[in-house]
Amino acid sequence: MKISLDRNIVYPDSDGKPMADNTKQFRWIVLFKENLECLFADNPNVFVAGDLLWYPVEGSPEIRVAPDVFVVFDRPKGDRGSYQQWKENNITPQVVFEILSPGNTYKEMVKKQQFYDKYGVEEYYIYDPDDNELTGFQRIEGNLELIDNITDWTSPRLGIRFVLTEDTLKVYYPNGQPFLTTIEFNEKATQEKLRADRTQLENDRLRQLLQQAGIDIPDDYN
């Protein structure tokens, strides 16, 4: 017999906690979230979220967590107040990222790891930007197991590559391009536009010279 759950149960969209404790943590959260969205921009069925509450169990709003960033395959893009798993074909976020800040405690992180293990996360990554430490877990035979050598690691699910150097963590797209900040994205877009404009000017100049020489140029010539 199916139990009818109380329709008046409230699943808050906020836990009252800030997204980040400092600018460094926020910068890394945004770096992962924005680049992962770019990575899957052409796939309508990959949902990427940042600081969104995830409720895995219907009828139990106290069971929740707000990962810094998570990725869900086979779920459509779109706005959500929270990720209520029973409304999402009961699909668990497959990949989760946490960026540490000085305010995070060991006990807190252990509880999160246990939560992600219990509710089926496939890959879980923790980066501490202050100490430049990367920790990763991968689901093996039903359990999240520590990844022993993660200094040069490629995510099985995402295809992105983590390279831990002496100074920082570098992350690369599957095609080898590095993850970029918003400023770097803008600079790259500006450079590409300048190159395109320069190419167009050169083509226009060549067309003009050829026409002056009496050579017909097709309309679709670039």
N, C-alpha and C positions, 0 to 999 in steps of 0.2 A: 504494500500500500504506500503510495507516494505521500509524503508529509508536506502539507501546505505551509510554507514559511510566512512569517509575519510580513505583510506588505508595508508596514510602517517602520521597518528597520531602516535606519539611516546609515549610509556609508559616506562619511565626510570626504570632501575633496582635498582637505588639508589636515595635516597633523600638527599645525602650529609651529613647526620647526623651519628655520631658514634653509634655503636651497644649499647655501655654502657658508662656511664660517669665515672665509677670507678670500681675497682676490685671486690668490694662486689656485686654490681649490676650485673656485668658480671658473677660472680660465681653462683648467683641464677638463672640467665637466662639459663646458661648451665645446671644446675641441673635439671630444669624442662624439657628443651628440650631433653636432653640425656635420662633421665629416661622415658619420655613419648614415645620416640622412642623405648626403650627397651620393654615397656609395650605392644606396638602394633607391635613388630618386626615380628610376625608370621601372621599378617593380611596385605595382600598386598594392601588393599583398605582403609588404614588410613594414611593420609599424615600429618606429623608433621613438622613445620617450625619455624625458629628463625630469627627475624629481617628481614622478607621478606615483601616487599611491596604488599599490597592487593588493587587491583583496582576492586571495585564492579560494576562499570557502564561503559559499552563500549562507547567509544567516549568522555569520560570525564576524561582525565588523571590527572586533578587537584583534583579529588575526590579519595583520597587514604590515607592509613595509614599503618604504619609498626609496627604491634604488636611485643612485645618482643618474645612471643611464641604463636602459635595457632595450633589447631588441626582440621582437616577436615575429617569427615567420608564419605565413599563412593567415595573417590578420590584416584587414585593410587599413590603409592610412586614414587619418581623420582625427578630429578633436574629440577628446574624452576628458571628463572630470576626474576619473580614476579608471584603473584597469580592473574591472570586475570579471574575474576569469570565467564564471559560469555564463556570462553574456558573450563570451568570445570563443564559443565552441570548446570551452574548457581547455584552451591551449595555454600552457605555461610559457612565460618569457624564456627563451632558450639561452640568451646570453645577457649577463649582468655585469656592470662596472661600478665600482666604488672608488672614489678619490678621497684619500684620508686627509684629515685636518688635525691640528693639535688637540681638538676637542673630542676626537674619537677615542674610546677606551677599548682595551683588549677584550673586556667582557662583551661590549656592544658588538664588536666585529665577530666574535665567536658565535653570538646569538644569530647574527645575520647569516653566517656561513651555515649554521644548522637549519635556518629557515629555508635558504635556497636549496640545501640538500634535500630537505623533507618534501618540498613542493616541486621538485623536478627540474631545476635549472640545469642545463647541459654544460655551460661554461661560466665561470665566475672569476673576474679579474679585479685585483685590488692594487692601486698604485698610490704610493706615498711620495708626493713631490718634494717634501722636505728632506727625506732621507734617500730619495731616489731608489726606492725598493718596489719591485713588482712581484706580486704573488698571484698565482693562478691555480684554478681547480678545474678539472675535467671529469665529466661523469663516465665512470668505467664500471661496468657490471652493476649498475643501479645505484652507485654511490659517487659523490663528488670526491675525487682523489687529488691530492696535491701534485702539481706539475713540477717535477724535480728540476729540470733545466729549462728555464724560461727566458734566459738572456737573449736568445734568438729563437722566437717561437711564432708559428703561424696558426691562427685560430682555425680549427676545422670547419666551424660553422660560417664564419664571416669571411675567411680568406685573407684577413689583414695580418700584417707581420709586425711583431713587437721586437725592437732591438734596444736592449738596455746597455747604454754606454756608461762611462765613468761619471758623466755629468747629468745625463737626463735620459728620458725614455723617448725613443723615436718610433713612430707608427707609420706604416706604409700601406697604401691601397694594394689590392691584388696585382695591379699593373706596375707596381714599383714606385708610384708617385707618393710623396710624403703627405701626411695629414697637414693641413694648413690652418692657420688662424684666420679669422674674418678679415683682418688687415692684409694678410698674405694673399687671401683669395681675391680681394679687391685689386691689389697690386698686379696679380697675375692676369686678371681680367683686363685691366688697363693696358698691360703690355701686349696682350693678345689682340686687343682692339687696335693698338698703334701699329702692330705688325700687319694686321688685315688692311688698315687704311693705307699703309705704305705700299703694300702689294697692289692695292687697287689703283693707287696713283701711278705705279710703274706700268700696270696694264693699260691704263688710260693713255699714258705717254707713248707706249709702244703702238697702240691702236692708231694714235694720231700720226706717228711717223710712217706707219704702213699705208695709211690712207693718203698721206701726202705723196707717197711713192706710187700711188695708183693701184695698190693691192686691196682687193675687197676683203673685208673682215666679216665673218658670220655674226649674226646678232647675239648668239649664245656664247661668243668668245669671252673668256675671263682672263 
